[in-house]
Every structure is written in C-alpha cells, then in structure tokens.
Amino acid sequence: MRKSFVTLTAALVAALALPSLAAAQANAESVVVPQVDRRDIKLPKFPSNDFEVGLFGGMYSAQNFGSSVAGGLRATYHITEDFFVEGSAGRTKVSDEAFRRILPGGIFTDNQETLIYSNFNVGMNVLPGEVFLWRDIAMPSQVFIVAGGGTTRFNGQRMKTIDFGVGVKLYVFDWLAVRVDMRDNIYTLDLLGKRDSTHNIELNAGLSFLF
Amino acid sequence: MRLRHRLAAGLAGLTVLLPLSARADEPAIPAVPPTAEPSTPPVANMAPSDQPGKPLARVRVVGPYLDMRSGPGRGYPIFYAAEREEWVVIELRHTDWFKVRTARGAAGWVSREQMRQTVTEDGVPFELADPTLQNFLNRRFDVGVGYGATAKTSFTRGWVGWRFSDTLSLDINGADVQGQSYTTTIWTASFLTEPWSDKRFSPFFGVGMGHYHYVPDKNRINRHVVDGNLGVFTLGARYYLASRVALRVDYSRYAAFVSDTNYRNFQAGTIGLSLHF
C-alpha cells in the first residue's frame, strides 16, 4: 500500500514537471536569437501654405455719403481646394460734404466720421484657371465668391452687417497672390431720419502672403 | 524671420512683378518625351533652388503615372505626367494638393489620391499625417467665430479655447450685440467639460463668469452707459467637418447682475465654425 502510494506520488510529480521540463528544453534549443536592427522610417517633410494674410486698399462707397479711400487687413485659411474661411477688417473716412452744401450744419458732428468694418466670410473657389503673360509665363488664377457677416462701426453706432461678393486671385509665386475683391456690405442706418437698409459697395485690390 | 524676408521680398518684387513670375524661372515642359530612367535620381538636379541644404522630401512613382497639374485643384489642366519609377521631390502642400518637381525640372501639383501611388525613400507607401480627424481629437487650442440670436436681437461672437485635459477646457468668449438703439459687448470665461471628447460629435457643458458693457446710441435721450458682471451656463456640441474645421452649436443662458439685489436672465443660441490646432 505504502509502495503504491509512493509510486503514484512520483508519477504525479513527474506529470506536473513535464511541461516545465519541456520549456527548459525549448529554451536550451533557442540558442540563435534573431538580431533585427530596428529601421527608422523617415517620413518626408515639406512646408505647407494653407494660411494667407494680406493687406488691401481701395474704395468704399457709403450709401448717401459718397466714396472714399479704404484699407485694411485680411486673414484666410484654406480648408479644401474648394472652400476657405476668411476674416477681414477695414477702415475708411466718410464725409458729409455733399449735405453741408445745402445744410450748413451737416449730418455729422465733424466734417468726417471714421467707419470701421470687420467681417467673417465663408468662400468658395468657383473658376480655377490660368493667366498667360507673354510666351512662357503662366500663373494660376482663381475666381471665388464669398458671403458672411460682421460689424460696422460708424457715427458712434455699431451695426450688424451682412456682406457678399466676388473676387479674383492671381498666384504670382507659391507664397504671394494678388487679388481684387468686390463686396456689398448691407446694414441698417437711421442717420437721415428713417431707418433704411443701405448697400455699401467696396472695391479693393491687395496682396496676400501664403504660409 | 522667414516671413519678414518674404514680405520684404514681396514688396520689392512688386516693381518687377511680371518679369519675375514664378513660372519664368521654371524650365518649360520638356519637349522630348521622358524615357526610361534608372530608379536612382540625380539628386544634385533635384534640390529646390530656394531651399539649399534642406533634406529632400523625395518619393518614387510606383503607379502607372503621376498626373501633374498647373495649379492646386482638379480644375487646373494636366500638363505633364511623371512615369513609373521616376523620383519626384515634394516642395509644398496646399490643402490636399502637393507641388512636386521631377528630375527634369517640371514642377506641378498632384492630388493626395495620386500621391498614394508613390513610396518614400524607405520604401513605405506615402501617407500624410496632416490635419485629419485625429488632429481634431487631439486638439489643444481652438479659435472660432459664430453668429448668434437672442429673443430680441442677434450678435456676432468669437471664442478661443484651451483644452488642458481630455475632457476639460477653458473657453474665452467675446460677443458684440447690436440692438436697434444700443450696443452691448459681453466677455465671458467658462470651463467646459466634454465627456465624449474622443468622438467626432462631442457634446459639451460649461459654466462661467463674465462682464458686459452696454452703450446706448448717440441719438438716445438716456445715454447712460452700464457696466456689470454676469454668469453663464452653456450647453452645446462640436462636430468635426474637415481639415482643421469643426462646427460648433450651443445654447447659453445668462444672468446679468444689474444691481446688488437684482438680475436679468436672457438666453441665446450660436452657430459657428472653429479652427483647431
């Protein structure tokens, strides 16, 4: 009885030890450890130019008050080849000179009032093309439309403004574009005794730097 | 520094704008059709002339050909096709378009889809990790503008956000309310929490404090300017659109403290776009 118990225990221990023995044997056999050099993959690096900042100058025609010289700044981000978003801010001086000819007091406290406008637009590129100059020079061009809204500060008031327009851009270099824009800035004004919706056309030309 | 140089160069270049056009110094399209070339590129000829010393971002064409267009868009004409096994240098990216230059000097724009038929110098397929959904999910900052409306009037609003943890962010807002006879400027700072910030559609909730500045128009009889503080809570959501752009829609309820014992509630909804970085 005692002998059979010892035999059974020995068999059980041997059975339990078998896997570890097998593992030890496998470790002993794997004498060749593969030496794989880790390969550093270098992804190509290059610049991009999805952002654009620029200056512009031109004419701003304030309804009932004539046209005046305007200038400002603009920043653009190109989302896709079709769409972009753009913020711009401009400034001009509006005169009531025409009213003063028949109304000695004029409309404004001073002869001129500063008009500051800022807006945010969504734009869409609609007509890509090329402009050819002489024989070997061709520059990509783009006609685009924009629409958006913003604020106009004029004569101590701030008016909600809706604007839309069209423009054309000529890429002189990859980092420089010349552009011409036309906008209609629509806002409500009550300077002349009645609350009227006014259309204020803006035409400007500018330089844009892409980076 | 580099931008300043470019600005200066740009202004100086205005006087000689046309003769110095970008296309002028690029070689014309080769008259002789390209022949089979060895896969090792003539490196010296491929360095971009304006970036000496910079490592070249070269890829090899493994597809049948690589269409090159005159501008970064599908509407521009194809004027050249780089052939299989030809090496090209990537000089620039504009949205989903890449300006490449061949060993023969032809430079043109290639779409992202076509660039997938190229491999890098290490032999791995070209894939660009650039503004994508992943960048939106890992964003740290966002800046945006929107259009809002209350029960009586509308306003324009801008915001800057700093996401300092996965689900928490600081949101600074400025709104310009243009009423018929007044203007109110509102500034608020809020903490936003976004429980599902790892999703393309990410709802958020926020509370904050702010300041308002009420200015009646010049033609009002009572021209009393009012300044005060306000509290705000916001409920909204972001939805990733494309590239770096996300749509943001939110509803805010404000409590403006008009005196020590009195306050007024008003509510507003806003829709806008934000860029993330």
Interface residues (C-beta under 8 A of the other chain):
Chain A: R39 I41 K42 L43 P44 K45 F46 P47 S48 N49 D50 Y77 H78 I79 T80 E81 D82 V85 G87 F120 V122 N125 L127 P128 G129 E130 L133 D136 I137 A138 M139 P140 Q142 G149 G150 T151 N155 G156 Q157 R158 M159 K160 Y171 V172 F173 D174 W175 L176 V178 D190 R195 L207 F209 L210 F211
Chain B: L3 R6 L7 G10 L11 G13 L14 L17 L18 S21 A22 R23 A24 A28 P55 A57 R58 V59 S70 G71 P72 G73 R74 G75 Y76 P77 I90 E91 L92 R93 H94 T95 D96 W97 F98 K99 T120 E121 D122 V124 F126 A129 D130 V145 Y147 S154 T156 D176 Q178 Q180 T183 D217 K218 N219 L241 A242 S243 R244 V245 L273 L275
